Amino acid sequence: MNIPSNLKYTKSHEWVRVEGDGTITVGITDHAQELLGDLVFVELPEVGKEFAAEQEAAVVESVKAASDVYAPISGTVTAVNTSVSDSPEAVNQDAYAAWLFKMKPANAADVDALLDAANYAASAGE
């Protein structure tokens, strides 16, 4: 399983990268895309929408199932990656390059409470 050590993770299989401007970038993990199989549809949140931590923010659908993508922390959506809506298979090709949305955290310290790579691997059964 590919679990980059420079990212933070949630138990619900989202990855989080903290950007230089304090925003976070969110996607689904390689493990999640493997479980889902070939993605055929991605529904992204609206820019400007506020989410509480663990609130449903996006949806990814594969030939097998639909799965919610949750906001890893509370915050406001600042950008969405429309290219994954047009080409959902990009997530299957490189889950860590094909981000879904960016957020401005309500509290930047909330990121520290997310899982590191080792703890995510343990929670994902690796």
C-alpha positions in Angstrom: 0.0 0.0 0.0 1.3 3.4 -1.0 1.2 5.7 2.1 3.4 8.9 1.7 4.9 9.9 5.0 4.6 13.7 4.3 0.7 13.5 4.4 -1.8 13.2 7.2 -4.7 10.8 7.0 -8.2 10.0 8.4 -9.6 6.6 9.4 -12.2 7.1 6.6 -9.3 7.0 4.0 -8.8 10.7 3.1 -5.3 12.2 2.8 -4.5 15.7 3.8 -1.5 17.9 2.7 -0.9 21.2 4.4 0.1 23.9 1.9 2.4 26.8 2.4 -0.5 29.3 2.6 -2.1 27.3 5.5 -4.8 25.7 3.3 -5.1 22.0 3.1 -5.5 19.8 0.1 -7.7 16.7 0.4 -8.0 13.5 -1.6 -8.7 9.8 -1.1 -5.9 7.4 -0.3 -4.4 4.8 -2.6 -5.9 2.2 -0.4 -9.4 3.7 -0.8 -9.2 3.8 -4.6 -8.0 0.2 -4.6 -11.0 -0.9 -2.5 -13.4 1.1 -4.8 -12.0 -0.1 -8.1 -12.4 1.9 -11.3 -13.9 5.3 -10.6 -16.6 6.5 -13.0 -17.9 9.6 -11.3 -16.7 12.3 -8.8 -19.1 14.8 -7.2 -17.1 17.7 -5.7 -18.3 20.3 -3.1 -19.1 23.9 -3.9 -16.3 26.5 -3.4 -17.2 28.6 -0.3 -19.2 25.8 1.4 -18.3 25.3 5.1 -18.0 21.8 6.5 -17.6 20.4 10.0 -15.0 17.7 10.6 -16.2 14.3 9.3 -19.1 15.9 7.4 -19.8 14.4 3.9 -18.1 16.8 1.5 -17.8 14.8 -1.8 -18.8 11.5 -3.4 -16.8 9.1 -5.5 -18.5 6.4 -7.5 -16.9 3.3 -9.0 -18.3 0.4 -11.0 -18.7 -1.4 -7.6 -20.0 1.3 -5.2 -20.5 4.9 -4.2 -18.5 6.3 -1.3 -18.7 9.5 0.6 -15.6 11.6 1.1 -15.5 13.4 4.4 -14.1 16.8 5.4 -11.0 15.8 7.5 -11.3 18.9 9.7 -13.7 21.9 9.9 -13.2 24.6 7.3 -14.3 26.3 4.1 -13.8 24.9 0.6 -11.5 27.2 -1.3 -10.9 25.2 -4.5 -12.1 22.0 -6.3 -10.2 19.9 -8.8 -12.6 19.9 -11.7 -10.3 17.7 -13.8 -11.2 14.7 -11.6 -14.8 15.3 -12.4 -14.0 15.2 -16.1 -11.5 12.2 -15.7 -12.3 10.2 -12.5 -9.8 7.5 -13.5 -7.0 10.0 -12.7 -7.7 9.1 -9.0 -7.1 5.4 -9.8 -3.9 6.3 -11.7 -2.4 8.4 -8.9 -4.5 9.0 -5.8 -2.1 11.4 -4.3 -1.8 13.7 -7.4 -5.5 13.7 -8.1 -6.7 15.8 -5.2 -10.4 16.5 -4.8 -10.7 19.8 -2.9 -8.8 22.4 -0.9 -10.0 23.9 2.4 -9.1 26.8 4.7 -9.1 25.2 8.1 -11.3 26.8 10.8 -8.5 25.8 13.2 -5.1 24.9 11.7 -4.2 22.9 14.8 -6.9 20.4 14.0 -4.6 18.9 11.3 -2.2 17.8 14.1 -4.9 15.4 15.4 -5.1 13.5 12.1 -3.2 10.2 11.6 0.4 10.1 10.5 1.4 7.5 7.8 2.3 4.8 10.4 -1.0 5.1 12.3 -3.0 5.2 9.1 -1.3 2.0 7.9 -2.1 0.4 11.2 -5.8 1.5 11.0 -6.0 0.3 7.4 -4.8 -3.1 8.4 -1.3 -3.0 7.0 
